Amino acid sequence: MISMPGGWEWIVIGIIVFIVFGKKLPNTMKSLGRTVANFRQGMKGVEEEIKDVKEIKDDIDTITKLKIG
């Protein structure tokens, strides 16, 4: 079975990544940070839209009940 790397193994992996990507690593991390921030902002927008749709649905349900009742 293959298991998750332990403490020393993560250090070795980190050193190898640092050697391979060296100069590109800061730009890569900056890009990754921006991507995560954009994703979170997008998710927040989706949550707000869902909330708005639920409010509109509740308003429609209320108006429909008033006309019928």
N, CA and C of each residue as an Amber inpcrd file, in Angstrom:
protein
   207
   0.8280000  -1.1910000   0.0000000   0.0000000   0.0000000   0.0000000
   0.8720000   1.2540000   0.0000000   0.3740000   2.2660000  -0.6500000
   1.0610000   3.5550000  -0.6650000   0.3710000   4.4540000   0.3510000
   1.1750000   5.0730000   1.2200000   0.5910000   5.9550000   2.2310000
   1.0420000   7.3870000   1.9920000   0.4620000   8.3170000   2.7390000
   0.8330000   9.7280000   2.6490000   2.2600000   9.9090000   3.1580000
   2.9910000  10.8460000   2.5400000   4.3640000  11.0990000   3.0070000
   4.3800000  11.6190000   4.4450000   5.4220000  11.2710000   5.1720000
   5.5930000  11.7300000   6.5450000   6.3510000  13.0490000   6.5770000
   6.7850000  13.4610000   7.7630000   7.4500000  14.7420000   7.9550000
   8.7020000  14.9310000   7.1280000   9.6570000  13.9820000   7.2370000
  10.9170000  14.1030000   6.5000000  10.6820000  14.0120000   5.0000000
   9.7470000  13.1960000   4.6120000   9.4620000  13.0430000   3.1870000
   8.9420000  14.3440000   2.5940000   8.0990000  15.0720000   3.3450000
   7.6010000  16.3730000   2.8780000   8.7470000  17.3820000   2.7420000
   9.7070000  17.3090000   3.6590000  10.8590000  18.2080000   3.5800000
  11.6690000  17.9130000   2.3180000  11.9010000  16.6440000   2.0310000
  12.6430000  16.2570000   0.8270000  11.8780000  16.6930000  -0.4230000
  10.5790000  16.4790000  -0.4460000   9.7560000  16.9070000  -1.5820000
   9.8490000  18.4230000  -1.7540000   9.7820000  19.1640000  -0.6500000
   9.8920000  20.6240000  -0.7070000  11.2180000  21.0790000  -1.2680000
  12.3010000  20.4320000  -0.8590000  13.6340000  20.7840000  -1.3670000
  13.7270000  20.5050000  -2.8660000  13.1910000  19.3710000  -3.2840000
  13.2150000  19.0330000  -4.7160000  12.4070000  20.0570000  -5.5170000
  11.2340000  20.4160000  -5.0220000  10.4090000  21.4210000  -5.7060000
  11.1520000  22.7510000  -5.7770000  11.7970000  23.1260000  -4.6840000
  12.5490000  24.3890000  -4.6570000  13.6960000  24.3700000  -5.6660000
  14.3770000  23.2450000  -5.7800000  15.4920000  23.1300000  -6.7310000
  14.9730000  23.1940000  -8.1700000  13.8740000  22.4940000  -8.4330000
  13.3440000  22.4290000  -9.7980000  12.7650000  23.7740000 -10.2270000
  11.9560000  24.3960000  -9.3530000  11.2550000  25.6170000  -9.7400000
  11.9930000  26.8900000  -9.3320000  12.8910000  26.8110000  -8.3650000
  13.7360000  27.9030000  -7.9100000  13.2260000  29.3030000  -8.1510000
  13.6030000  29.8950000  -9.2770000  13.2690000  31.2840000  -9.5790000
  11.7850000  31.4800000  -9.8840000  11.1100000  30.4550000 -10.3640000
   9.7120000  30.5670000 -10.7340000   8.7700000  30.4160000  -9.5360000
   9.2790000  29.9130000  -8.4300000   8.4380000  29.6020000  -7.2770000
   7.6840000  30.8150000  -6.7220000   8.3120000  31.9840000  -6.5220000
   7.5650000  33.1350000  -6.0060000   6.4120000  33.5540000  -6.9290000
   6.6720000  33.5750000  -8.2320000   5.6080000  33.9350000  -9.1740000
   4.4970000  32.8930000  -9.1990000   4.8810000  31.6390000  -9.0730000
   3.8940000  30.5680000  -9.0450000   3.0110000  30.6740000  -7.8090000
   3.6080000  30.9490000  -6.6680000   2.8400000  31.0890000  -5.4320000
   1.9220000  32.3190000  -5.4860000   2.4080000  33.4100000  -6.0720000
   1.5920000  34.6140000  -6.2180000   0.3810000  34.3150000  -7.1040000
   0.6260000  33.6150000  -8.1830000  -0.4550000  33.2450000  -9.0990000
  -1.4610000  32.3240000  -8.4150000  -0.9560000  31.3790000  -7.6370000
  -1.8330000  30.4680000  -6.9050000  -2.6820000  31.2290000  -5.8890000
  -2.0790000  32.1850000  -5.1950000  -2.8190000  32.9960000  -4.2300000
  -3.9240000  33.8010000  -4.8920000  -3.6260000  34.3910000  -6.0390000
  -4.6430000  35.1540000  -6.7730000  -5.7780000  34.2490000  -7.2350000
  -5.4220000  33.0520000  -7.6850000  -6.4330000  32.1070000  -8.1420000
  -7.3720000  31.7210000  -7.0090000  -6.8160000  31.4400000  -5.8410000
  -7.6370000  31.0730000  -4.6860000  -8.5270000  32.2420000  -4.2810000
  -7.9830000  33.4710000  -4.2810000  -8.7740000  34.6500000  -3.9270000
  -9.9140000  34.8590000  -4.9140000  -9.6450000  34.7020000  -6.1960000
 -10.6930000  34.8430000  -7.2080000 -11.7640000  33.7720000  -7.0570000
 -11.3410000  32.5590000  -6.7410000 -12.3030000  31.4740000  -6.5470000
 -13.2250000  31.7690000  -5.3670000 -12.6430000  32.2230000  -4.2530000
 -13.4570000  32.5550000  -3.0770000 -14.4220000  33.6930000  -3.3760000
 -13.9440000  34.7000000  -4.1180000 -14.7990000  35.8320000  -4.4690000
 -15.9530000  35.3500000  -5.3610000 -15.6550000  34.4640000  -6.2930000
 -16.6890000  33.9040000  -7.1530000 -17.7100000  33.1080000  -6.3700000
 -17.2480000  32.3310000  -5.4100000 -18.1710000  31.5480000  -4.5810000
 -19.0660000  32.4670000  -3.7560000 -18.5160000  33.5710000  -3.2640000
 -19.3100000  34.5230000  -2.4960000 -20.3970000  35.1190000  -3.3800000
 -20.0580000  35.4190000  -4.6330000 -21.0430000  35.9490000  -5.5670000
 -22.1600000  34.9590000  -5.8310000 -21.8130000  33.6910000  -5.9550000
 -22.8170000  32.6470000  -6.1850000 -23.7390000  32.5340000  -4.9750000
 -23.1730000  32.5810000  -3.7730000 -23.9870000  32.4950000  -2.5650000
 -24.9640000  33.6650000  -2.4810000 -24.5190000  34.8720000  -2.8600000
 -25.4030000  36.0410000  -2.8430000 -26.5250000  35.8960000  -3.8640000
 -26.2100000  35.3520000  -5.0410000 -27.2400000  35.1430000  -6.0580000
 -28.2720000  34.1210000  -5.5910000 -27.8290000  33.0590000  -4.9470000
 -28.7570000  32.0540000  -4.4220000 -29.6740000  32.6830000  -3.3850000
 -29.1200000  33.5200000  -2.5210000 -29.9080000  34.2040000  -1.5060000
 -30.9530000  35.1020000  -2.1630000 -30.5560000  35.8440000  -3.2050000
 -31.4830000  36.7210000  -3.9140000 -32.6190000  35.9320000  -4.5610000
 -32.2800000  34.7970000  -5.1650000 -33.2920000  33.9640000  -5.8180000
 -34.2710000  33.4210000  -4.7830000 -33.7830000  33.0210000  -3.6150000
 -34.6730000  32.5220000  -2.5650000 -35.6170000  33.6170000  -2.0880000
 -35.1180000  34.8480000  -1.9640000 -35.9680000  35.9600000  -1.5490000
 -37.0470000  36.2360000  -2.5840000 -36.6720000  36.2020000  -3.8630000
 -37.6540000  36.4230000  -4.9300000 -38.6980000  35.3220000  -4.9250000
 -38.2680000  34.0790000  -4.7260000 -39.2140000  32.9570000  -4.6820000
 -40.1830000  33.1260000  -3.5170000 -39.6640000  33.5300000  -2.3610000
 -40.5360000  33.7540000  -1.2080000 -41.5440000  34.8650000  -1.4890000
 -41.0950000  35.9350000  -2.1630000 -42.0030000  37.0220000  -2.5230000
 -43.0900000  36.5410000  -3.4710000 -42.7120000  35.7270000  -4.4560000
 -43.6910000  35.1950000  -5.4060000 -44.6760000  34.2930000  -4.6920000
 -44.1970000  33.4440000  -3.7900000 -45.0870000  32.5670000  -3.0290000
 -46.0680000  33.3860000  -2.1920000 -45.5900000  34.4640000  -1.5690000
 -46.4540000  35.3160000  -0.7510000 -47.5200000  35.9810000  -1.6090000
 -47.1400000  36.5140000  -2.7640000 -48.0940000  37.1850000  -3.6530000
 -49.1180000  36.1840000  -4.1650000 -48.6890000  34.9860000  -4.5210000
 -49.6060000  33.9580000  -5.0280000 -50.6120000  33.5670000  -3.9490000
 -50.1710000  33.4220000  -2.7270000 -51.0780000  33.0530000  -1.6360000
 -52.0900000  34.1560000  -1.3800000 -51.6810000  35.3980000  -1.4840000
 -52.6030000  36.5180000  -1.2520000 -53.6790000  36.5730000  -2.3250000
 -53.3360000  36.3060000  -3.5740000 -54.3210000  36.3490000  -4.6570000
 -55.3120000  35.1920000  -4.5760000 -54.8130000  34.0260000  -4.1900000
 -55.6660000  32.8430000  -4.1090000 -56.5460000  32.8970000  -2.8700000
 -55.9580000  33.2800000  -1.7490000 -56.6590000  33.2530000  -0.4630000
 -57.5420000  34.3800000  -0.3080000
